Amino acid sequence: MDTNIVGVGVGITDRFRSVVEEKVSRIEHLAPRAQALEVKVTHRSYRNGRMEDDTVELTLDGKGPVVRAEATDADKFAALDLAVDKISEQIRRAKDKRIDARNHPRGAKFEKGTGELSGIDVQPASVDVLRAVATGEVPVQNDSDTEEDYSPVVIREKEFGAEWMTAEEAVDRMELVGHDFFLFIDARTDHPSVVYRRKGWDYGVIALSTQAPPQAVAS
């Protein structure tokens, strides 16, 4: 596996390179199909008296989804150890999830005999709710009723290219990047969707049902 080490605001010493090479063997054992590992070390200094620190970012690339992990510490060697622990745990969890999926297939199951639908977290609406919707009793909130949007914090924004995949593939990708959710386009429905982690090995899916706006009729 090719290893590329990059330093931002910090020099990469031979000692650090040798330690990285030792850690690479551990990652290769867990991910034998990986082809390249990028190690990025960023040194930060602060003017408010805060102690300087180093952030180590690991990016594992190969046949399959990209795996990322990062950690920050006052010592770059300690940050490296934490980042390696994180990426190793993410790889192990993804493997355990695939084994669990093979042994215990998930998904909706329809019983023809009883008409029951199992394996999906859906709670049918009550008769009262259906009646309220049909009669228009459900209150509708207008935009004018809401206060002007305000946030005292800076919202970090990121933009990624759309990827079409199944919900199962999205769960695998979420586990590999170590997030609690993953945004994707459902290959079965073409709807923007999000998979998210619930308790244990349970996952959920939220999808947007898109509809084209009505076209204006020429007079």
C-alpha positions in Angstrom: 0.0 0.0 0.0 1.4 3.4 -1.0 1.7 5.9 1.8 1.9 9.7 1.3 2.7 12.0 4.2 1.9 15.7 3.9 2.8 18.4 6.5 0.9 21.7 6.7 2.7 24.2 9.0 5.0 21.5 10.3 8.0 19.5 9.0 7.8 15.7 8.7 10.7 14.1 10.4 12.2 10.7 9.7 11.1 9.5 13.1 7.5 10.4 12.3 7.8 8.6 8.9 9.1 5.5 10.6 6.2 5.5 13.1 3.7 5.9 10.3 5.2 2.9 8.5 4.7 0.8 11.6 1.1 1.9 11.9 0.5 1.1 8.2 1.0 -2.6 8.7 -1.9 -2.6 11.2 -4.2 -0.9 8.8 -3.1 -3.2 5.9 -4.0 -6.2 8.0 -7.6 -4.9 8.5 -8.0 -3.6 5.0 -5.9 -5.8 2.6 -7.7 -4.3 -0.5 -6.6 -0.8 0.3 -4.2 0.8 -2.2 -3.2 4.1 -0.7 -3.1 5.9 2.6 -2.7 9.6 2.8 -1.5 11.1 6.2 -2.0 14.8 6.5 -0.5 16.6 9.6 -1.7 20.2 10.3 0.0 22.3 13.0 -2.0 25.2 14.5 -0.9 28.1 16.6 -3.3 30.3 18.5 -3.0 34.0 19.5 -5.2 33.8 22.5 -2.8 31.8 24.6 -4.2 28.4 23.8 -1.7 25.6 23.5 -0.6 24.7 20.0 -1.8 21.4 18.6 -1.5 19.0 15.7 -4.3 17.4 13.7 -3.6 14.1 11.9 -6.0 13.2 9.1 -6.0 9.7 7.6 -7.6 8.9 4.2 -7.6 5.3 3.1 -8.3 4.7 -0.6 -8.7 1.5 -2.6 -11.3 -0.8 -4.0 -14.5 0.4 -2.4 -15.5 3.5 -0.4 -13.0 5.9 0.9 -12.4 5.7 4.7 -11.4 8.8 6.7 -10.5 9.6 10.3 -8.8 12.4 12.1 -7.6 13.3 15.6 -6.1 16.3 17.4 -3.5 16.4 20.2 -0.7 18.6 21.5 1.7 15.9 20.3 1.4 14.7 16.7 2.5 11.2 17.6 -0.4 11.0 20.1 -2.7 12.4 17.4 -1.5 9.7 15.0 -2.2 6.9 17.5 -5.8 8.3 18.0 -6.4 8.6 14.3 -5.2 5.1 13.6 -7.4 3.7 16.4 -10.4 5.5 14.9 -9.9 4.3 11.4 -9.2 0.8 12.6 -12.4 0.8 14.6 -14.4 2.1 11.5 -13.0 -0.7 9.3 -13.8 -3.4 12.0 -17.4 -2.0 12.4 -17.9 -2.1 8.7 -16.7 -5.7 8.6 -18.9 -6.7 11.5 -21.9 -5.0 9.9 -21.4 -7.0 6.6 -21.1 -10.3 8.5 -24.3 -9.4 10.5 -26.1 -8.5 7.3 -25.2 -11.9 5.7 -26.3 -13.8 8.8 -29.4 -11.7 9.5 -30.8 -10.3 6.3 -32.7 -7.0 6.9 -35.4 -5.3 4.9 -39.2 -5.3 4.6 -41.0 -8.7 4.5 -44.6 -9.1 3.4 -46.5 -12.1 4.7 -49.0 -13.1 2.1 -51.0 -15.2 4.5 -51.6 -12.5 7.2 -51.0 -9.4 5.1 -48.5 -8.1 7.7 -45.5 -6.0 6.8 -42.5 -6.7 9.0 -38.8 -5.5 9.1 -39.7 -1.9 8.5 -40.1 0.9 11.1 -43.5 2.2 10.0 -46.3 3.2 12.4 -49.7 3.5 10.6 -51.7 6.6 11.2 -54.7 6.4 13.5 -58.3 6.7 12.3 -58.6 10.1 14.0 -55.5 11.5 12.2 -56.8 10.2 8.8 -60.2 11.8 9.5 -58.6 15.1 10.5 -56.5 15.2 7.3 -59.5 14.3 5.1 -61.7 17.1 6.7 -59.0 19.8 6.7 -58.9 20.0 10.5 -55.1 19.6 10.6 -53.7 23.1 11.2 -51.4 24.5 8.5 -48.5 26.8 9.6 -48.0 29.7 7.2 -44.6 31.2 6.5 -45.8 34.6 7.9 -46.4 33.0 11.3 -42.7 32.1 11.8 -40.1 34.6 13.1 -37.3 35.8 10.9 -34.5 33.2 10.8 -31.6 34.1 13.1 -28.6 32.1 14.2 -25.8 33.4 16.5 -23.4 30.7 15.3 -21.6 30.3 12.0 -23.1 27.3 10.1 -20.5 25.3 8.3 -21.6 24.3 4.8 -20.3 21.6 2.5 -21.3 20.6 -1.0 -20.7 17.1 -2.5 -21.5 15.6 -5.8 -24.7 13.4 -5.8 -24.1 9.7 -5.7 -26.7 7.0 -6.6 -26.7 3.9 -4.4 -28.9 1.6 -2.4 -29.7 2.2 1.2 -27.5 -0.8 2.1 -24.6 0.7 0.3 -25.2 4.0 2.0 -25.0 2.3 5.4 -21.7 0.8 4.5 -20.4 4.2 3.4 -21.6 5.8 6.6 -19.8 3.2 8.7 -16.6 3.7 6.8 -16.5 7.5 7.2 -17.5 7.2 10.9 -20.5 9.5 10.7 -24.0 9.1 12.2 -25.7 9.8 8.9 -25.1 9.7 5.2 -26.8 11.7 2.4 -27.3 10.0 -1.0 -29.7 9.5 -4.0 -31.6 6.2 -3.7 -30.9 4.2 -6.8 -34.3 2.5 -6.6 -36.4 5.7 -6.4 -34.1 8.6 -7.5 -35.2 10.4 -4.3 -32.7 12.3 -2.1 -32.4 10.2 1.1 -30.5 10.0 4.4 -29.5 6.9 6.3 -28.9 7.4 10.0 -27.7 5.3 12.9 -30.1 4.2 15.6 -29.5 2.1 18.8 -27.4 -1.0 18.3 -27.1 -2.2 14.7 -30.4 -0.6 13.7 -30.5 2.0 11.0 -33.2 4.4 9.6 -33.9 6.0 6.2 -35.5 9.3 5.5 -36.3 10.2 1.9 -37.7 13.2 0.1 -40.5 12.5 -2.3 -39.9 15.0 -5.1 -42.6 16.2 -7.5 -42.2 18.5 -10.5 -44.0 21.8 -10.3 -47.1 22.3 -12.5 -46.4 23.8 -15.9 -48.0 27.0 -16.8 -50.7 26.7 -19.5 -50.2 29.2 -22.3 -53.3 31.4 -22.9 
